[in-house]
């Protein structure tokens, strides 16, 4: 899998960050893991091995396609 950096809203070069999987066009999100049990209990249809990250809306709106 080859990742292409899309963008970040981080000033320190860490997270949150978006990447594109070049082979499929899928998006990889780097961010703070959601760990609060109360919040996790609200999620649906969680598959084994899945995790959740919190990303700022600004990151998505800044780098989302404008079509």
Residue pairs with C-beta under 8 A, 6 or more apart in sequence:
1 21
1 23
2 21
2 22
2 23
3 19
3 20
3 21
3 22
3 28
4 19
4 20
4 22
5 17
5 19
6 17
6 18
6 19
6 20
6 27
6 63
7 17
7 18
7 59
7 62
7 63
8 15
8 16
8 17
8 18
8 59
9 16
9 56
9 58
9 59
9 62
10 16
10 17
15 30
15 31
15 32
16 29
16 30
16 31
16 32
16 53
16 55
16 56
16 59
17 29
17 30
17 31
17 59
18 27
18 28
18 29
18 30
18 59
18 60
18 63
19 27
19 28
19 29
19 30
20 26
20 27
20 28
21 27
21 28
29 53
29 55
30 53
31 53
31 54
31 55
32 53
32 54
33 51
33 52
33 53
33 54
34 40
34 51
34 52
34 53
34 54
40 52
43 52
